[in-house]
Amino acid sequence: MRLIAILAAWTVTNVAAHAKLRLQGERAKHLHSRQEEPKHRLRVCNAYPYSTPLNVFIGKPSGVSKITETAMPYKVCQEFEPQLHAGDRIDFRFQAASAGTFVVGDLPNTDAVLMLVIYRHSRKTTAVAFESHVFANLLNAQIAVLDTFQGSEKSSMKIMDMEEATTSRSEELAPNSVVALNPGKYEVVLVGGDGIRKSHSELTVANRQSSVVIRVGVQPEHGRAYPQELIVYPVNPPETLKHRNSAHRGVLPSLLALFGALLGVLAA
């Protein structure tokens, strides 16, 4: 019995600053005037190894507004609820310097979580790269797995069931994939090529929750190095989801008959 079920493979596309964001999915349709617009939560993860925190701005025809109340340090994720529309611009800035700009293309016409990850393009340059994902609106919990580490060190990401210590079941999390889990409490571990734990985090998931696991760090050819670590977000589900799924915690995951999730892939 497998611990996780793979929902979809995720093809990574490295894109330099000022890339154009195309959030793939079902094309937005004209909504009836009496219908409410879908709610899109924007999840931003700062996986760029740098001492200066990051601010996020949304640019619309009416003007530009900052959506981060406080700047986001390295290894921090935040969620926002801007009403996004096709053509909106998402600006990422380190203080006054622009790191990159996305132009929103098509958006799902249903409620969705849109994730944007900013990270370092390579060991040779300090330019940024971006990765995006649109989480499908599924009953089960989903985890998007991404490897942004730039360096020669080898490692693997694994997930373990913390509520069934007698079985000690674990499985590897394949980078650039989306997997499904049943509600419960887990531990995510980053294991180096030498077999030693480099980083770990607890993770509690509930139905309808989406999480992200990211391997971060850089071994640059010049400048400061940052060790390989994990970003896990959110570590715990919102309170409403906790109560809704309290009766299901401790149930071991099993294979799930699920179809592929919607993916957002960056294009130049």
N, C-alpha and C positions, 0 to 999 in steps of 0.2 A: 504494500500500500504506500503510495507516494505521499510525501508531506505537502507538496505543492502541485498545482496544475498550471501549466504554461498557457497563457491566453494568446499571446502573440509575440512574434519576434520584432525587434526594434532595430532598424537600420540607422546607425549613427551617421550624421552628416556634420562635419566640422565646417564652420562658416566664420569668416573674419568679421570684424565690426562692420556695422551698417548693412547687415544682411537683411533680406526681406523675409518676414514670417508668413508662412502659409499654414494655417491650422486646418489640416485635412479633416474631413468628416462630411456629414450630410450638408449639402448646400442650404444656406439660409433661405427660407421662403418668405413670401410676403404674408405678414400676420394680419389677421382680421382686426379691425380697429377695436373690437371689444375684447380681444385676447391680450393677455399680458405678455411682455417680452420675456424670453428665457433668461434665467439668471446664470451668469458666468462668473465663477470664482477664479481669480487669477492667483496662482501659487508661484512665487519666485524663490529660487534657491541660489544663494551666492556661493558657488563652488570655485571662485577665482582666488587663488592664494595671494593675498595682498593685505598689507597692514591698514590700508584706507578703506573704510566702510562704503557701502553702495547705496545710492538713492535711486528711486524709480519714479518716472514721470509719465503721464498719459497726455498725448497731444491730440487735440480735436480741432475741428474748424473754428470753434469758439475760443480756443486758447490752450495753453499748457498748464497742467496742475500736477503738483507733487503728491504721490499717494503714500509714500513712506513717512510716517510721523517722526521716526528716528532712523538714521542710516543703518543699513544692514551690514554687520561685520561678516567676515569670512566664516563659512560653515553654518550660516543662519538661513532659515527659510521663513517666509511670511506669506500670509494670504490676504487678498484684497477683494473687494466686491465692486469694482467699477463697472458701469454699464458699457461694455465694449461694442463697437460697431465696425463693420468693414471700413478700412481706410484710416482707423485710429493708429497713432504712432506710440510705441512704447519705448521710452528713452531710459537708458541705464547710464548713470553718471557717478564717477569717483570724484567727489567734491565738485569742482566746476568743469572738470574734463569729461567729455562724452566718451563712454566705453563702446556704445553701439546703439542702434535704433532698429526697431522692428516695425513693419507696417502690417497691420492685421488684414488678412485676406478674408476667406470664407470662415464662418463660425457655425457650430452646430445650432440647429433650431430647437434644441432642448436644453434643459439645465445641464451644466457640465463644469468640470474643474479643468482649467487650462494651465498647464505647468510650463514654466520657462526656467532653464538652468543656464547660468553664465559660468564659464570656466576658461582656463588658459588653453590657447590653441596648440602650443607645442613647447618643447624644452628650449627651442632656439629663439623664440620670439615672445614678447610680452603681450602680443595681440590677443584679444578675447575670441572665444567661440561660443556658440549657443546650441542648446538642444531643447526641443519642445515636445510635449505630449498632451493629447486630449484624452482624459479618462472617460471610458464608456460608462453609461448610466446602468450599472449592473447591481443585482442584489448582493452578490458576494463582495468581500473585501478584495482590493487589488493593490499590488505593489509593483511600481515601476523601478527597474534596476538599471543603474547607469554607472559606467566607469569613466571618470574624467582624469584619472591620474596620468601624469606625464613623467615617465621615467622608465628605468630598466628593471626595477624591482618587480618580481612576480608575486602574486597573491591570489586568493580566492575568497569569495563572499559566501557564507553559509548561514542557514537559518535553522534554529533548533526549537523544539517544543519544550517550554519550561514547565508545563502543567502535567507532563507525563515523564517524570524523571526516571522511572524504572525502565522505560524503553530507550531513552536518550536518542530519539530519532532526529536526524538532521539531513538536510539536502543542500546542494550547492545552488546558489542564485546565479544564473547565467547573466552576464552583463548585456544590456540592451535588449531586455525582454520584459514582458509584463506577466505576472503570475497571480494566481488566486489562492486565498486562504480562507479557512473557516474561522469564525470568531475565536479568540483565545489570546494567550500570552506567550510570546516568543522571545528568543534572543538572536540578534544578528551579529555575526562574528566575521572579522577580516583576518584571515590566516595567511601569513607570509610564506614564501617558498621554502623557508627553513622550518616550517611547521609551528612557529610561534605566533600567538595572537598579537596582532598589531593594534586592533581597535575592536570595540564591541558596544552594543547598545541593546537595551530591552525594547520590545515593541508589542503593544497591545492593540489588536485590531477588532473592529466590529463590522457587521454587515453594512454594505453601501459606503464604506469608508475607503478612501484611496490614500496610499502612502508612497513615499519614495525612499529608496536606499541608493546612496551615491558614494563611490570611492573617490576620494579627493587627494590632492597633494601634487608636488612637482619636484623633480630633480633637474634644475635648470643647468644649462651649460655655463651660464654666468649669473651671479646674483644669489639671493637667499633661497635656500631649499626649505620645503615644507614636507613633513613626513606623510606617508599614506595613512589616511584615517577614513572614518565613515561619517556621512550625514544620514540620519534617519529622521524622517518627519512625516506626520506627527508621531511622537512616541506613544501617545495615548489618544483614544478617540474622544470626540466631543462628549460632554455629559449626556446629551440626549441619546446618543448612540450607545453609550455605556448601559443606560437603563433599559433600552430597547432590546439589547442583546445579552443581558445579564444571565438569562436562563440557559444560554448556549455556551457559555465559557467553559473551557475544559474539554470540549468535544474535539476529538482528533480530526484533523483535516483528512479528506479523502480526494480521490480524483473527481474533478468536476467536469461535466459535459457542457463546455462553454465554447462560444464562438470567439473569433478574434475581436480584440478591442480596437476602437478607433485610434489611429496614430496621427500625431502631428509631426511632420518632417520639414526641416528648414530647406529652403531653396535660395540660391543666390539671386 
